[in-house]
């Protein structure tokens, strides 16, 4: 479920604009599994895989034990269309389907979901995107997610401005209670000081934050510095 503004180290900070838009109940970042992908044609690709949702990235080799003994898996299939192979990240329209088994170790129920994403680079400067998803149980943060926005750069490897708006319905199965719908706006400007040094000021405005039910809205300010060695 990728697109060209998905990387939290260089683009949007908020995970609502990252993989699954917070509506995919993903395993840990490091987990034991297998996946395969390939080109169906010059413009159509397919990806599929499954892995152990009980894997602990701090205990890598324990994954072999839980993979074969617990047999609780995260499965995913994605089919996408691109304008060309060299623009796989920017000009990408895809649909992703996933399923997650129940896990006593993780304390999560069985669940499944569908996600959609579309983005296209226009004139090598503008990158509009439209993304959404639906989840049924499974322990995801959000049950319904939808986002839209754009990125702008004057030339390749230059400064990058982006703004995105996001709607999310908290997953009642996860929180154990019905929460208000959440709305998020994020804006950042990545100053590319050199080829390897960048500074990114960022501001987020969140209405009805699911993890902070005391406040009706909050602002989040951030400043990120990055050096690529």
C-alpha positions as CSV (number, residue, x, y, z in Angstrom):
1,X,0.0,0.0,0.0
2,X,2.7,2.4,-1.0
3,X,2.7,5.8,-2.7
4,X,5.3,8.5,-3.2
5,X,4.7,10.4,0.1
6,X,4.5,7.4,2.4
7,X,8.0,7.5,4.1
8,X,7.8,9.0,7.6
9,X,11.5,9.8,7.7
10,X,11.3,12.2,4.7
11,X,7.6,13.0,4.2
12,X,4.4,13.0,6.2
13,X,5.0,12.4,10.0
14,X,1.4,11.2,10.9
15,X,0.8,7.5,10.3
16,X,-2.6,8.3,8.9
17,X,-0.8,9.2,5.7
18,X,1.4,6.0,5.9
19,X,0.8,2.3,5.1
20,X,-2.9,1.5,5.3
21,X,-3.9,4.9,6.6
22,X,-4.0,3.4,10.2
23,X,-6.8,1.0,8.9
24,X,-4.6,-2.1,8.3
25,X,-3.8,-4.1,11.4
26,X,-0.1,-4.7,10.5
27,X,2.2,-7.1,12.3
28,X,5.4,-5.8,14.0
29,X,7.9,-4.1,11.6
30,X,10.1,-7.2,11.8
31,X,8.3,-10.5,11.4
32,X,8.9,-13.9,9.9
33,X,7.1,-14.5,6.6
34,X,7.3,-14.8,2.9
35,X,6.1,-12.6,0.0
36,X,6.3,-12.5,-3.8
37,X,5.6,-10.0,-6.4
38,X,5.8,-9.7,-10.2
39,X,4.7,-7.9,-13.3
40,X,1.5,-9.3,-14.9
41,X,2.1,-7.0,-17.8
42,X,4.1,-3.8,-18.5
43,X,1.8,-1.8,-16.4
44,X,0.1,-4.2,-14.0
45,X,1.7,-5.8,-11.0
46,X,0.6,-8.2,-8.3
47,X,2.0,-8.8,-4.8
48,X,1.0,-11.5,-2.2
49,X,2.4,-12.8,1.0
50,X,1.8,-14.0,4.6
51,X,3.7,-13.9,7.9
52,X,3.6,-14.6,11.6
53,X,1.7,-11.9,13.5
54,X,3.2,-13.2,16.8
55,X,6.8,-12.4,15.8
56,X,8.8,-10.3,18.2
57,X,11.5,-8.1,16.4
58,X,13.6,-8.1,19.6
59,X,13.7,-12.0,19.6
60,X,14.1,-12.8,15.9
61,X,14.6,-16.5,16.1
62,X,11.6,-17.0,18.3
63,X,9.6,-16.3,15.2
64,X,10.3,-19.8,13.9
65,X,8.6,-21.2,17.0
66,X,5.4,-19.0,16.8
67,X,5.3,-19.3,13.0
68,X,4.9,-23.1,13.0
69,X,3.3,-23.7,16.4
70,X,0.8,-20.8,16.9
71,X,0.0,-20.5,13.1
72,X,-1.5,-17.1,13.4
73,X,-0.9,-15.3,10.1
74,X,-1.3,-11.9,8.4
75,X,-2.1,-12.4,4.7
76,X,-2.2,-9.8,2.0
77,X,-2.8,-9.5,-1.8
78,X,-2.4,-6.4,-3.9
79,X,-3.0,-5.6,-7.6
80,X,-1.9,-2.3,-9.1
81,X,-1.6,-0.3,-12.3
82,X,1.3,2.0,-13.1
83,X,2.0,4.4,-16.0
84,X,5.5,2.8,-16.4
85,X,7.8,0.7,-14.3
86,X,10.2,3.5,-13.6
87,X,7.3,5.5,-12.0
88,X,6.1,2.7,-9.7
89,X,6.0,4.9,-6.6
90,X,4.5,8.1,-8.1
91,X,2.0,6.9,-10.8
92,X,0.3,4.1,-8.9
93,X,-3.3,3.0,-8.6
94,X,-3.8,-0.2,-6.5
95,X,-6.2,-2.2,-4.4
96,X,-5.0,-4.1,-1.4
97,X,-6.9,-6.9,0.5
98,X,-5.7,-8.4,3.8
99,X,-6.7,-10.8,6.5
100,X,-5.5,-11.3,10.0
101,X,-6.0,-14.4,12.1
102,X,-7.1,-14.1,15.8
103,X,-4.1,-14.3,18.2
104,X,-4.2,-15.0,21.9
105,X,-0.6,-13.9,22.3
106,X,-1.4,-10.5,20.7
107,X,-4.8,-10.2,22.2
108,X,-6.4,-9.4,18.8
109,X,-9.5,-10.7,17.0
110,X,-9.7,-12.0,13.5
111,X,-10.1,-9.2,10.9
112,X,-9.9,-8.2,7.3
113,X,-9.9,-5.1,5.2
114,X,-9.7,-3.4,1.8
115,X,-7.5,-0.4,0.9
116,X,-7.4,1.8,-2.2
117,X,-4.7,4.2,-3.3
118,X,-4.2,6.5,-6.4
119,X,-1.5,9.0,-7.1
120,X,0.1,10.5,-10.2
121,X,3.0,12.9,-10.8
122,X,2.0,15.8,-13.0
123,X,4.5,17.8,-14.9
124,X,7.3,16.4,-12.6
125,X,6.1,18.9,-9.9
126,X,2.7,18.1,-8.6
127,X,1.8,14.9,-6.9
128,X,-1.9,14.6,-5.9
129,X,-3.1,11.5,-4.1
130,X,-6.4,9.9,-2.9
131,X,-6.5,7.0,-0.5
132,X,-9.0,5.1,1.5
133,X,-9.7,1.9,3.4
134,X,-12.2,-0.2,5.3
135,X,-11.5,-2.7,8.1
136,X,-13.7,-5.2,9.9
137,X,-12.3,-5.9,13.4
138,X,-8.7,-7.2,13.6
139,X,-7.3,-4.6,16.0
140,X,-6.6,-1.8,13.6
141,X,-6.6,1.8,14.9
142,X,-9.2,3.0,12.4
143,X,-12.2,1.2,10.9
144,X,-12.7,3.6,8.0
145,X,-10.0,5.9,6.6
146,X,-9.9,8.4,3.7
147,X,-7.2,10.9,2.8
148,X,-6.4,13.3,0.0
149,X,-3.7,15.9,-0.6
150,X,-0.7,16.8,-2.8
151,X,3.0,17.3,-2.8
152,X,4.8,20.0,-4.8
153,X,8.5,20.4,-5.8
154,X,10.1,22.8,-8.3
155,X,12.5,20.1,-9.5
156,X,13.8,16.6,-8.7
157,X,15.7,16.4,-5.4
158,X,14.7,19.9,-4.4
159,X,12.6,21.3,-1.6
160,X,9.2,19.6,-1.0
161,X,5.9,21.0,0.2
162,X,3.0,18.8,1.0
163,X,-0.4,19.0,2.6
164,X,-2.9,16.3,3.4
165,X,-6.4,16.0,4.9
166,X,-7.5,12.8,6.6
167,X,-10.8,11.3,8.0
168,X,-10.8,8.3,10.3
169,X,-13.5,6.4,12.2
170,X,-11.9,4.8,15.2
171,X,-12.2,1.0,15.3
172,X,-14.7,0.2,18.1
173,X,-13.5,-3.4,18.3
174,X,-10.0,-2.0,19.2
175,X,-10.9,0.7,21.7
176,X,-13.8,-1.2,23.3
177,X,-16.1,1.9,23.0
178,X,-17.4,4.1,20.3
179,X,-15.3,7.3,19.8
180,X,-15.9,10.4,17.7
181,X,-14.7,10.5,14.1
182,X,-11.2,11.9,13.8
183,X,-10.1,14.6,11.3
184,X,-6.4,15.4,10.6
185,X,-4.7,18.0,8.5
186,X,-0.9,17.9,8.2
187,X,1.4,20.3,6.3
188,X,5.2,20.1,6.0
189,X,8.0,21.8,4.1
190,X,11.2,19.9,3.6
191,X,14.1,22.2,3.1
192,X,16.8,20.4,1.1
193,X,19.9,22.3,2.3
194,X,22.2,20.0,0.3
195,X,22.0,16.6,-1.4
196,X,22.4,14.9,2.0
197,X,21.1,17.4,4.5
198,X,17.4,18.3,5.0
199,X,15.3,20.1,7.7
200,X,11.6,19.6,7.8
201,X,9.2,21.8,9.9
202,X,5.8,20.2,10.3
203,X,2.4,21.1,11.8
204,X,-0.6,18.9,12.4
205,X,-4.2,19.9,13.4
206,X,-6.2,17.0,14.8
207,X,-9.9,17.2,15.6
208,X,-11.4,14.6,18.1
209,X,-8.0,12.8,18.6
210,X,-8.9,9.1,19.3
211,X,-6.0,8.7,21.7
212,X,-6.8,11.9,23.6
213,X,-10.5,12.0,24.2
214,X,-10.2,14.8,26.8
215,X,-9.5,17.5,24.1
216,X,-11.7,18.4,21.1
217,X,-8.7,19.3,19.0
218,X,-4.9,19.5,19.4
219,X,-2.0,21.0,17.4
220,X,1.2,19.0,16.9
221,X,4.4,20.8,15.9
222,X,7.6,19.1,14.8
223,X,11.0,19.8,13.4
224,X,13.0,17.0,11.8
225,X,16.6,17.1,10.8
226,X,18.1,14.4,8.5
227,X,21.6,13.6,7.4
228,X,22.1,10.9,4.8
229,X,25.6,9.4,5.1
